[in-house]
């Protein structure tokens, strides 16, 4: 997923090629989809090509127009923050500001973790967002970087399907560099197999869920392309606890770094993290150390 600097990135994962595939499956033109969600056909074309992203508040309308569950078409990771609640309610900042009879500044400050909402704003926003006041306050805590440790749902859920595994690794596996493109992954799979096995279109089909199965050769090649243990791509293989802890750490570090780093699943079930992974973690921690609060020399 690539966008130019300064382009708005929605709070949910957005895959233009997947939107295009679903739209075509619904026999809708770009113009027709645009009319359903209040934009032009060329705007839809830019979304699908990855040149631009839709605003977050547009995603519920796009999912509804394509007759897809919002969480399926545009997944998100973990419990919602304030921005996600607002966007999932289909509201822009200007519209939400009207509800609390204020400018957009209080909302912008709260969503970006700079200043909390006034208590008077909580009830009307909770009602507009379709959540309880406690849920809205919990979302505000997440906007300020406070993690909810009362539930293990995030840590116990792991990617299981080929589609989920590819997208998880692409999303969390890289920092300071572009993740491999569909063409690069196809080339790596074919090099590993020693024969032309897949095309870039085949990778798109696997990544978007249009194809849900793959041969052992392709699975091994995907593991090679994304630099994880081959067992991860076997049927119903789930990230083991050690790897899940590592990926959670990668996800947390990535949220601080505002990027992604090369994240490799643990080699085998009990051998722990490789020297290469530890070196990469240490490198990122070193980069972040001066940005983190003083923790008593630890």
Residue pairs with C-beta under 8 A, 6 or more apart in sequence:
1 13
1 14
1 15
1 16
1 50
2 50
2 178
3 9
3 50
3 51
3 52
3 53
4 51
7 52
7 53
8 53
8 55
8 56
9 53
10 53
10 54
10 55
10 56
10 58
10 59
10 74
10 87
11 56
11 76
11 81
11 83
11 84
11 87
12 56
12 59
12 70
12 74
12 75
12 76
12 84
12 87
13 74
13 75
13 76
13 77
13 167
13 171
14 47
14 53
14 54
14 59
14 74
15 167
15 207
15 208
16 47
16 48
16 49
16 50
17 48
17 50
17 204
17 207
17 208
18 73
18 208
18 209
19 47
19 48
19 62
19 66
19 73
20 48
21 208
21 210
22 66
22 68
22 73
23 30
23 33
23 44
23 48
23 66
26 66
26 67
28 36
28 65
28 66
29 41
30 41
30 42
30 44
30 45
30 48
31 40
31 41
31 44
33 41
33 44
33 62
33 65
33 66
34 40
34 41
34 43
34 44
36 61
36 65
37 54
37 58
37 61
37 62
37 65
38 58
38 61
39 54
39 58
43 52
43 54
46 52
47 53
47 54
54 62
55 87
55 92
56 83
56 84
56 86
56 87
57 86
57 87
57 89
57 90
57 91
57 92
57 95
59 70
59 73
59 74
59 87
59 88
60 70
60 87
60 88
60 89
60 90
61 90
62 73
62 74
63 69
63 70
63 73
63 74
66 73
70 88
76 84
77 154
77 171
77 251
78 142
78 154
79 138
79 139
79 142
79 148
79 151
79 154
80 88
80 139
80 142
81 111
81 139
81 140
81 142
81 143
82 107
82 110
82 111
82 136
82 139
82 140
82 142
82 143
83 111
83 143
84 139
85 129
85 131
85 135
85 136
85 139
86 93
86 96
86 107
86 111
86 129
88 129
89 96
89 128
89 129
89 130
91 99
91 128
91 129
93 104
93 107
93 108
93 111
94 104
96 104
96 107
96 125
96 128
97 103
97 104
97 106
97 107
99 124
99 125
99 128
100 106
100 107
100 120
100 121
100 124
100 125
102 121
106 115
106 117
106 118
106 121
107 117
108 114
109 115
110 116
110 117
110 140
110 143
111 143
112 143
113 143
113 144
113 145
116 140
116 144
117 125
117 140
122 133
122 136
122 137
123 133
125 136
126 132
126 133
126 135
126 136
129 136
131 139
138 148
141 148
142 148
154 248
155 244
155 245
155 248
158 238
158 239
158 244
159 165
159 167
159 168
159 238
159 239
160 236
160 237
160 238
161 209
161 212
162 206
162 212
162 213
162 214
162 219
162 222
162 233
163 206
163 207
163 208
163 209
163 212
165 222
165 232
165 233
166 206
166 207
166 222
166 226
167 207
168 247
169 226
169 228
169 263
170 179
170 180
170 207
170 226
171 260
172 247
172 250
172 251
172 254
172 260
172 263
173 179
173 226
173 227
173 250
173 260
173 261
173 262
173 263
173 264
174 259
174 260
174 261
174 262
174 263
175 253
175 254
175 257
175 259
175 260
175 261
175 262
175 284
176 259
176 260
176 261
177 260
177 262
179 260
180 188
180 225
180 226
181 200
182 200
182 201
182 203
182 204
182 207
183 200
184 225
185 200
185 203
185 222
185 225
185 226
186 198
186 199
186 200
186 202
186 203
188 221
188 224
188 225
189 197
189 198
189 203
189 218
189 221
189 222
189 224
189 225
190 196
190 197
190 198
190 221
192 220
192 221
192 224
192 225
193 217
193 218
193 220
193 221
197 215
197 217
197 218
197 221
198 218
198 221
202 211
202 218
204 210
205 211
206 214
206 218
206 222
214 222
214 233
219 230
219 233
219 234
220 230
220 233
222 233
223 229
223 230
223 232
223 233
224 230
227 262
227 264
228 264
228 265
229 264
229 265
229 266
229 267
229 268
231 237
231 268
232 239
232 243
232 265
239 247
239 265
240 265
240 266
240 269
242 266
242 269
242 270
242 272
242 273
243 265
243 266
246 263
246 265
246 266
246 273
246 277
247 263
247 265
249 281
250 261
250 263
253 261
253 281
253 284
253 285
253 288
254 260
254 261
256 288
256 291
256 292
257 284
257 287
257 288
261 280
261 281
261 284
262 280
263 277
264 273
264 274
264 276
264 277
266 272
266 273
266 274
267 273
267 274
273 281
